[in-house]
Amino acid sequence: MTPDHSANRRRYLALWFPWLPSDRLRRGAIAGDASPEIGPNPAPVVLVEKVGGALRLAAVDPAAARAGLTPGLTLADARARTPFLCTIIHRPEVDSALLLRVLEDFGRFTPMIAEDAPHGLLLDVTGCAHLFGGEAGLVRAAYQRAGRIGLEMRSALASTPQAARALARFGRGGLFASGEDRQAVRRLPITALELPERDAQALQRAGLKRIADLDDRPRAPLAARFGTDFPSRLARLLGDEDVRITPHRPPPPIVVDRVFFEPILTDADVDRVLSDLLIDIADRLDQAGQGGRAFEAGFYRVDGQVRRIVARTGRPTRDVDTVLRLFRERLAALASPLDPGFGFDQMRLSVLEAQTLKPVQRGLDGDSPDGEDFSRLIDRLTARLGPEAVLSFEPLGSHIPERAGRMVPATMKALRTAHDWPDLDPDDPPLRPLQMFDPPQPVETLAEVPDGSPLRFRWRRVLHEVALAEGPERIGGEWWRAPDQKTRDYYRVEDREGRRFWLFRQGLYGETDEPRWFVHGLFA
């Protein structure tokens, strides 16, 4: 019984660049970067690599394929069949870099895009086709992009990623509606399962040459002969199971796009489109009861280059004017200005981080809530100077004073819940100084008793007579980090001139031969 696929609403587009290595060389030849042998009508091109002491073909171009040359063949056998060959060393890392650039460019079609080795991409285009006039328009736009960058491409659009991949690589490709892809997959050869060579030969010797031959048979004998994962592999290929792709970049929760029939070039057009996109983003955030903490604008150039600009806020917001002002600050402060080249033919705005945003009641005088103006100042400084230039303290769960806090970018600091700074009684004296030395500075002391507070100490060649002392506050070392850390006894002391210091003795008498004293901070 054939499963009903009417409820399967996900759609996957598989793109395969079968001649990517040789296409890359021809792109370089046009730009003047390739070997001089690569010309408009060159000899068959083969890319070779050393395998087991012998040179073998790693990739071929269409002309070499028509001559019967295939990857894996030794170079000697290839020359015996076709004496006149253009031989080039295979550089897979360059091919991977090119495919990654293509992936970034083709991200204009959907944020759900992943690399599909070798030399392919998988796109989850569910809900994206309407931006390009339907699924046929989306596929046509993908072929136009591939043609512009000089890559030959084959594609298939189906209900599961495995079916789309098989139809693109082992069939003629095409656009298949839900239900039609199953019948198309059944006509494919068993090589579409991409089984190990020994298993594929066993199936062919048994007279099973097409996927339909396997689909018509019970699954249990096949699992017993070829492994328990064989039925799942077959089910995914036929569309009975949908295993989602893992995108190259985590998809943002909210995304809006604008595709332009005519590329835009001016800063005014970019600013106007950003404003329109922010209005759409604000509406979606409002419906979800959320506010954005990080907004990313993607600019897709006609030539395939992609530029992404991120604006962060210290608090969740959906205020269009505020975020637009931050983007203007970011664009004005870029080290390399935004270059439209021949124009941007698409822009995308994404919310990378979102948090619940509760309604805020403003006062009768219209003043902003406490802290809002300061938060906006931090956002503007961050947009202008960069996130690493505006820092704030964040508490850490450590009883060692110098490890109890750290500096983090102010706009990226998470909302503190469990590990917040402790609330202190305003009538109590401060337990920690505002100014601390890193590392603590050694001092010479004189104490009345070995374990007591100091009577006087010398720091930076100045002798201080202690008038008042409070302590000790004993802090043990973090033995799980460094077993040799010594216990500290801290004292808050005040000299006769009224200056207050935070001193500690490192080590205990009886455990350490000569405990040392340090000044760790100054009280205001």
PyMOL commands that set and color helices and strands:
alter all, ss='L'
color gray80, all
select helices_A, chain A and resi 20-31+62-66+75-81+92-106+129-132+135-148+161-170+180-186+190-193+197-205+211-215+219-226+230-238+267-288+320-332+372-385+387-389+401-403+410-412
alter helices_A, ss='H'
color red, helices_A
select strands_A, chain A and resi 12-16+45-51+54-60+86-89+113-115+120-124+154-158+174-175+254-264+290-301+306-317+344-356+391-395+405-409+435-447+454-459+462-475+488-495+500-506+516-522
alter strands_A, ss='S'
color yellow, strands_A
deselect
rebuild
show_as cartoon
